[in-house]
Amino acid sequence: NGIRKSIETIKNLLGKDIDGVISTQFGGSIAKRTHIDGLSDVDTLVILNDTSLADKSPSEVLDYFYKKLSDKFPNKVEKGDMSVTVNVDDRSIQLLPALKYKSGIKISDGGEWSDIVNPSVFARKLTVMNQNLNGKLIPAIKIIKAMVANLPDSAKLKGYHVESMAVEIFSKNQQTPVNNIKDVVVGFFKESPTLVKNPIKDTTGQTFYVDEYLGSKQSVNRLIAADALERISRRIDIAESGHQKDIWENLINGG
């Protein structure tokens, strides 16, 4: 598809003038199959093992990525502390340089290579939970992400945070019957206003909490997010009790 074609173009550009072969591996929502075209950024690990870049510092690698890609995509490349983002074909492709080890990967962390982290740990957990819910969880997460994308900036939730909350909610409520995707969406918004008030530990090792961007327990940002999720839950209750399909459509489409 279009994303893979763009990634292939970028990979060829980055590998053009170095010794060895660069490989790429989808991370984030694509790896977990919760990606929504137009809403989710595309996280891509750029594996540098067995290349001349593997001996460089993360800062030097990011500088190389930025220069190489800026020549091809002028004014469409942004450099951060951990990654370089290319805004191309109406999507943002985030490139994270990584060194691969048997037990995981090292990524950029404040100008140095991080300790070994393991993003696949959460992806496997999500896959198992999706199987436990008869394939209903991942499609539901896509709908939930579309719904929270319509929230004000002060209450916006990151995709990984949404996924982590969904896993947490349905890990604790395995006895709750789930007959369809809508049951999962309803269950998420029923429990998430309480859950969002407290930090969730990151099982991958990339950060300590998946939701550090919202601050500490019971922070103002968390309470704002909780209130926004509670409002969605109340609208869902009204939609369900009155069989009002238009409310669901507005929630998903931003009405």
GIPEMO-V256160 format. One record per residue. N is the residue number from 0. RES is the residue in one small letter. PHI is phi in whole degrees, -180 to 180 (* if undefined). PSI is psi as a letter, one per 20 degrees, with the letter a starting at -180 (999 if undefined). Layout:
BEGIN
N&RES&PHI&PSI  N&RES&PHI&PSI
END
This chain:
BEGIN
0&n&*&a  1&g&-63&h  2&i&-62&g  3&r&-63&h  4&k&-65&g  5&s&-64&g  6&i&-62&g  7&e&-64&g  8&t&-61&g  9&i&-64&g  10&k&-60&g  11&n&-64&h  12&l&-64&g  13&l&-68&h  14&g&-91&i  15&k&-62&g  16&d&-114&k  17&i&-123&q  18&d&-81&q  19&g&95&r  20&v&-116&p  21&i&-87&p  22&s&-119&q  23&t&-124&q  24&q&-146&p  25&f&-63&p  26&g&-119&a  27&g&53&b  28&s&-70&h  29&i&-69&g  30&a&-61&h  31&k&-95&j  32&r&64&k  33&t&-109&j  34&h&-69&p  35&i&-119&o  36&d&-59&p  37&g&92&i  38&l&-114&h  39&s&-98&p  40&d&-71&q  41&v&-103&o  42&d&-89&p  43&t&-132&p  44&l&-80&p  45&v&-106&o  46&i&-80&p  47&l&-106&j  48&n&-54&q  49&d&61&k  50&t&-125&r  51&s&-68&i  52&l&-77&h  53&a&-64&h  54&d&-90&i  55&k&-86&r  56&s&-77&q  57&p&-56&h  58&s&-63&g  59&e&-66&h  60&v&-65&g  61&l&-64&h  62&d&-61&g  63&y&-63&g  64&f&-57&g  65&y&-62&g  66&k&-65&g  67&k&-62&g  68&l&-79&h  69&s&-65&h  70&d&-63&h  71&k&-87&h  72&f&-123&m  73&p&-60&p  74&n&65&j  75&k&-123&j  76&v&-121&p  77&e&-125&p  78&k&-111&p  79&g&-113&a  80&d&-75&h  81&m&-117&i  82&s&-156&r  83&v&-119&p  84&t&-112&p  85&v&-110&p  86&n&-97&n  87&v&-144&q  88&d&54&l  89&d&62&k  90&r&-147&q  91&s&-103&p  92&i&-109&o  93&q&-96&p  94&l&-109&o  95&l&-110&o  96&p&-64&q  97&a&-146&q  98&l&-111&p  99&k&-96&p  100&y&-129&r  101&k&-58&h  102&s&-96&j  103&g&155&b  104&i&-135&r  105&k&-112&p  106&i&-124&r  107&s&-65&p  108&d&-149&n  109&g&63&k  110&g&90&i  111&e&-123&r  112&w&-76&p  113&s&-73&r  114&d&-65&r  115&i&-68&p  116&v&-119&r  117&n&-138&n  118&p&-60&h  119&s&-69&i  120&v&-58&g  121&f&-70&h  122&a&-58&g  123&r&-66&g  124&k&-61&g  125&l&-64&g  126&t&-63&g  127&v&-62&g  128&m&-64&h  129&n&-63&g  130&q&-66&h  131&n&-62&h  132&l&-101&k  133&n&54&l  134&g&77&j  135&k&-90&h  136&l&-70&g  137&i&-64&g  138&p&-60&h  139&a&-66&g  140&i&-61&h  141&k&-62&g  142&i&-67&g  143&i&-60&g  144&k&-62&h  145&a&-64&h  146&m&-71&g  147&v&-75&i  148&a&-65&h  149&n&-87&i  150&l&-73&q  151&p&-60&q  152&d&-55&h  153&s&-67&i  154&a&-119&j  155&k&-65&q  156&l&-115&q  157&k&-76&q  158&g&-58&g  159&y&-64&h  160&h&-65&g  161&v&-59&g  162&e&-62&g  163&s&-65&g  164&m&-64&g  165&a&-61&g  166&v&-63&g  167&e&-62&g  168&i&-62&g  169&f&-87&i  170&s&-72&h  171&k&-83&h  172&n&-117&l  173&q&-71&i  174&q&-84&i  175&t&-71&p  176&p&-65&p  177&v&-122&o  178&n&-95&h  179&n&-156&r  180&i&-62&h  181&k&-62&h  182&d&-59&h  183&v&-68&g  184&v&-62&g  185&v&-61&g  186&g&-62&h  187&f&-61&g  188&f&-74&i  189&k&-73&h  190&e&-95&h  191&s&-65&h  192&p&-60&h  193&t&-80&g  194&l&-65&h  195&v&-67&i  196&k&-74&i  197&n&-122&q  198&p&-64&q  199&i&-114&p  200&k&-65&q  201&d&-93&o  202&t&-75&i  203&t&-84&i  204&g&89&i  205&q&-70&h  206&t&-141&r  207&f&-78&g  208&y&-122&q  209&v&-73&i  210&d&-121&k  211&e&-59&h  212&y&-64&i  213&l&-93&i  214&g&87&a  215&s&-78&r  216&k&-52&p  217&q&61&k  218&s&-66&r  219&v&-58&g  220&n&-62&h  221&r&-67&h  222&l&-68&h  223&i&-64&g  224&a&-63&g  225&a&-61&g  226&d&-64&g  227&a&-65&g  228&l&-67&h  229&e&-64&h  230&r&-63&g  231&i&-62&g  232&s&-60&g  233&r&-65&h  234&r&-66&h  235&i&-64&g  236&d&-58&g  237&i&-64&g  238&a&-62&g  239&e&-73&g  240&s&-70&h  241&g&-105&j  242&h&50&l  243&q&-99&n  244&k&-63&h  245&d&-65&h  246&i&-66&g  247&w&-59&g  248&e&-62&g  249&n&-68&h  250&l&-62&g  251&i&-78&h  252&n&-97&i  253&g&95&j  254&g&-87&999
END
